[in-house]
Every structure is written in C-alpha cells, then in structure tokens.
C-alpha cells in the first residue's frame, strides 16, 4: 500500500464515515488531511521515522485539544498524526520515543496461505533499525491490521460518546 493511500485516504475515509456521529465538518476533515503525510517530512531533514514519527509530536495538538473550547480541528489533526504513527508501526516501525530512546518499535501481523495451510505471522518488538517490509505478497498485510485497529478505536470512541449522550439525557 502506498504511503499516500494509507496516510491520507484511510484516515480521511474513517473520519468522513464517522463525521456525522462525531459532529465533524467534512470540509475541515478534507482540508486538514495533509497532516496525514506531514510526519514523512522528516525524511527530508532528519532521520526518517524519527523526528516526526514519535509520541512527542502529539503533545502540541493534544494540549490544544485539552485547553480550547472548539476541539474539532486539534482533534482531527491528532487523529491524522496518530494514524500515521500507528500505520508506520505496522509497516517497518518508528522511533516512537525519539529523541530519548533511539530504537524502533515495530509490529508485523500477517496471515499467509501456503499449500492450503493458513500461517499467522505475528512479529513485534524493538530493533535498532526499521524492519524489512516483507518477503512477498501476503493475503492480510500488517498495514491492514493497523487500519483495522484504527477503525476499532474510532468505533469504540464513537460508541462511548453515544452512550454518554444517552446517559446524560436520562
């Protein structure tokens, strides 16, 4: 899956699907979609998947989200940044705690079909370098697992929000 597809189209689609429930403006979702690829800008200046691919990149948008009344824009930006990091963890890894810890956090979850057998491959950990992305074409890729996790988180957050609305009405 190309970086453009996975980092813009997937989170954009997720946000548009849930825009009604989360009361997000679809125009803002589309305009802010460039935040989905912003972390890849570190490849031009610094070590790729380090400077803009860590949890500390989220501090500013999350602080704005906490302290401002209108949470829509910082919430959308935070989602794009988090989705980028999660997808890259499942596609070779990221320097998640850079600059304080110089190792790569990675996860690979795939299901391979070989001679009628289904072979689940779960491989995760911490490495000194970005992990190779694969040995061939898998049926269920690690990026797809990352996408499923993002969808699950959004669904859970939406469900929690709806339940709290219902409880507040009663």
Backbone torsions as a table, in degrees:
resi	resn	phi	psi	omega
1	UNK	NA	133.0	-178.7
2	UNK	-72.7	155.6	-179.6
3	UNK	-61.9	-39.9	179.7
4	UNK	-61.0	-44.4	179.4
5	UNK	-64.4	-52.4	-173.3
6	UNK	-70.3	-33.8	-174.2
7	UNK	-92.8	-17.6	175.6
8	UNK	-111.4	-56.2	-171.8
9	UNK	-64.7	-44.5	-177.0
10	UNK	-64.4	-54.4	178.8
11	UNK	-65.4	-34.5	176.6
12	UNK	-59.0	-47.0	179.6
13	UNK	-62.7	-44.5	178.5
14	UNK	-58.9	-47.6	-179.3
15	UNK	-65.0	-39.5	179.2
16	UNK	-67.1	-38.0	178.5
17	UNK	-61.3	-41.4	-176.2
18	UNK	-99.1	8.9	-176.6
19	UNK	-60.6	-37.7	179.0
20	UNK	-65.5	-47.5	-179.2
21	UNK	-67.5	-36.7	-178.5
22	UNK	-90.2	-1.1	-179.1
23	UNK	55.3	52.1	178.0
24	UNK	-107.0	141.9	178.2
25	UNK	-77.7	117.7	-179.3
26	UNK	-56.3	-32.1	178.4
27	UNK	-64.8	-42.2	178.4
28	UNK	-66.1	-37.4	177.9
29	UNK	-59.4	-44.0	-178.3
30	UNK	-71.9	-42.8	-179.0
31	UNK	-63.8	-38.9	-177.0
32	UNK	-84.0	2.0	-176.5
33	UNK	-62.6	-21.4	178.5
34	UNK	-62.6	-20.3	175.6
35	UNK	-65.5	-18.1	177.5
36	UNK	-67.1	-26.9	178.2
37	UNK	-111.6	-3.1	-179.1
38	UNK	-53.2	-43.4	-179.8
39	UNK	-57.6	-25.4	179.1
40	UNK	-71.0	-8.7	176.2
41	UNK	-64.5	-21.1	179.3
42	UNK	-64.4	-18.7	178.7
43	UNK	-66.0	-23.8	-177.4
44	UNK	-83.4	-23.9	-173.6
45	UNK	-122.2	-43.3	-172.1
46	UNK	-118.6	-169.6	174.0
47	UNK	-67.3	124.7	-179.0
48	UNK	-64.0	140.7	-178.8
49	UNK	68.2	24.0	177.8
50	UNK	-123.3	-70.5	-170.6
51	UNK	-58.7	-40.9	-179.4
52	UNK	-114.3	13.9	-179.5
53	UNK	-118.2	39.6	-177.6
54	UNK	-131.2	168.8	-176.2
55	UNK	-65.7	-22.7	-177.4
56	UNK	-72.2	-20.1	175.8
57	UNK	-64.5	-25.0	-177.2
58	UNK	-82.3	-11.3	-174.1
59	UNK	-59.5	-51.2	-176.0
60	UNK	-62.8	-52.4	179.2
61	UNK	-63.2	-33.5	178.8
62	UNK	-70.6	-37.1	176.0
63	UNK	-65.1	-41.8	176.7
64	UNK	-62.3	-43.0	178.8
65	UNK	-57.9	-41.9	-177.9
66	UNK	-70.1	-41.0	-169.2
67	UNK	-98.5	-9.4	178.8
68	UNK	-100.5	156.3	-178.7
69	UNK	-74.7	-46.0	179.2
70	UNK	-87.4	106.0	-173.9
71	UNK	-92.2	0.6	-173.4
72	UNK	-62.7	-55.2	-175.2
73	UNK	-66.3	-50.4	178.1
74	UNK	-64.3	-28.5	176.6
75	UNK	-66.6	-43.9	178.4
76	UNK	-64.4	-45.7	179.5
77	UNK	-60.4	-45.7	179.5
78	UNK	-59.7	-41.9	-180.0
79	UNK	-62.5	-44.6	178.9
80	UNK	-61.3	-43.7	-179.1
81	UNK	-66.5	-44.8	179.6
82	UNK	-63.5	-42.7	-178.9
83	UNK	-63.1	-37.7	178.8
84	UNK	-62.1	-47.5	-178.9
85	UNK	-63.2	-45.3	-179.4
86	UNK	-62.1	-46.0	-179.8
87	UNK	-62.6	-37.7	179.1
88	UNK	-74.0	-28.1	173.5
89	UNK	-59.7	-38.4	-179.7
90	UNK	-85.9	3.9	-179.7
91	UNK	-133.3	56.3	176.5
92	UNK	109.4	-26.4	176.4
93	UNK	106.6	168.0	178.8
94	UNK	-141.2	158.0	173.5
95	UNK	-83.5	78.1	-168.2
96	UNK	-61.2	-32.4	-177.1
97	UNK	-113.0	20.8	177.8
98	UNK	-61.1	137.8	8.7
99	UNK	-94.6	4.4	-175.2
100	UNK	-82.8	-20.2	-179.9
101	UNK	-143.5	119.7	-169.7
102	UNK	-93.9	29.5	178.4
103	UNK	-113.9	160.5	-175.6
104	UNK	-95.7	129.4	172.5
105	UNK	-94.4	129.5	-177.0
106	UNK	-142.9	161.7	174.0
107	UNK	-152.4	138.4	175.2
108	UNK	-131.2	122.8	176.9
109	UNK	-130.7	116.9	-177.7
110	UNK	-141.9	159.7	172.1
111	UNK	-124.9	119.5	-179.6
112	UNK	-107.4	145.0	175.5
113	UNK	-112.4	122.1	-175.5
114	UNK	-138.4	114.3	179.0
115	UNK	52.6	43.7	178.1
116	UNK	82.2	-4.9	178.1
117	UNK	-98.0	145.2	176.0
118	UNK	-100.8	120.7	-176.9
119	UNK	-114.3	102.9	175.5
120	UNK	-75.7	135.7	178.2
121	UNK	-120.5	116.6	176.9
122	UNK	-123.2	117.1	-174.5
123	UNK	-140.2	119.5	-177.7
124	UNK	-147.8	163.7	177.6
125	UNK	155.0	-155.6	-178.5
126	UNK	-127.0	134.4	-176.2
127	UNK	-134.5	167.2	176.1
128	UNK	-82.1	-19.6	-177.6
129	UNK	-136.8	165.9	174.2
130	UNK	-62.3	135.2	-176.1
131	UNK	-78.0	150.2	174.3
132	UNK	-61.5	147.5	-172.2
133	UNK	-83.9	-12.8	176.7
134	UNK	161.8	171.9	-179.0
135	UNK	-114.6	7.8	-177.1
136	UNK	165.0	-161.2	-178.3
137	UNK	-101.5	116.7	-179.9
138	UNK	-91.7	160.1	178.4
139	UNK	-75.9	-42.3	177.3
140	UNK	-121.5	111.5	-173.3
141	UNK	-88.5	163.3	178.6
142	UNK	-62.1	-39.0	177.9
143	UNK	-62.8	-37.1	178.0
144	UNK	-65.3	-35.8	175.9
145	UNK	-64.6	-42.7	176.4
146	UNK	-59.8	-41.4	177.0
147	UNK	-62.6	-42.6	178.4
148	UNK	-62.7	-38.3	178.3
149	UNK	-64.9	-44.5	177.7
150	UNK	-59.8	-44.8	178.4
151	UNK	-61.2	-42.2	179.8
152	UNK	-62.4	-43.5	179.2
153	UNK	-62.2	-44.9	179.8
154	UNK	-63.5	-42.2	178.6
155	UNK	-62.9	-43.7	178.8
156	UNK	-62.4	-45.2	179.0
157	UNK	-62.6	-41.2	178.0
158	UNK	-63.6	-41.8	178.8
159	UNK	-64.4	-44.2	179.1
160	UNK	-61.8	-43.0	179.7
161	UNK	-62.8	-44.8	179.9
162	UNK	-64.3	-39.7	178.3
163	UNK	-64.8	-40.0	179.4
164	UNK	-67.2	-33.5	175.8
165	UNK	-63.8	-45.2	-179.1
166	UNK	-64.0	-42.6	179.3
167	UNK	-65.4	-36.3	179.6
168	UNK	-69.3	-29.4	178.7
169	UNK	-72.8	-31.0	-178.2
170	UNK	-82.0	NA	NA
